[in-house]
Every structure is written in structure tokens, then in C-alpha cells.
Amino acid sequence: MRALTRRKRPVSLDMVIQDLAPVIRGWGQYFTISQRGEYYRLDAWIRERCRAFVAKRWNRSRELDRVWTNQRLADLGLPSLAAMRRQVLAQHPRP
């Protein structure tokens, strides 16, 4: 994840998200089925890395969180591990 979200990568945010999405989905499919974890914290960390990537390009400040909301990143195609976990739990309820 760190290598894909390096701030100095010479690509756009769309390309970063395209590179991140399969990694997140694969990791999520592997771990969310059987492992308990802090998926919200991981999601927050990934989104923060994406915002830092944008901030480096635009030289922006704290207003970045208001402009680049979680929903906007999701609309660009960034998957959520917490949402994957909720889907798994809904499909396979535990007794």
C-alpha cells in the first residue's frame, strides 16, 4: 500500500486508485472472511494516504478533507474494507 500511494509517483489519483482497488479487494476477500480486525482504521489510513497524494499535487492545506470526502473517494472507485466485512457478515451470519 505504501508503495502504491507514494506521494512522488508521477501518476494521477485515478491511476493510484485503479492500482489500489485490486489489492484492497484481494486483501479484503482473504482476510475479512475469517479474521477480526480494525477495518475502519485501515480504511481511514488508506483514504489519508490518497488525500496526502492529492495534497502533494495541489499544494493544499487542511481544507482537503472537506473537498476529498470519503464518498468522493468511493465514487472514484476506492473500495472499503469495512464495507466488505459488513457484506461478509450479512451473507454468513454466525450462530
LINRA-V320939 format. One record per pair of residues at least 4 apart in sequence whose C-alpha atoms are under 7 Angstrom apart, sorted by the first residue. I is the first residue (numbers start at 1). J is the second residue. Records with the same first field share a line. If there is no record, write none. Layout:
I=J + J
//
This chain:
1=5
2=6
4=16 + 20
5=16 + 49 + 50 + 53
7=52 + 53 + 56
11=15 + 16
12=16
13=17 + 54
14=18 + 76
15=19
16=20
17=21 + 77 + 78
20=24
21=25 + 78 + 79
22=26
23=27
24=28 + 79
25=29 + 79
26=30
27=31
28=32 + 81 + 84
29=33
31=35
32=85
33=88
38=42
39=43 + 81 + 82
40=44 + 82
41=45
42=46
43=47 + 80 + 81
44=48
45=49
46=50
47=51
48=52
49=53
50=54
51=55 + 68
52=56
53=57
54=58
55=59 + 60
60=64
63=67
64=68
65=69
68=72 + 73
69=73
70=74
71=75
72=76
73=77 + 78
74=78 + 79
80=84
81=85
82=86
83=87
84=88
85=89
86=90
87=91
88=92
89=93
//
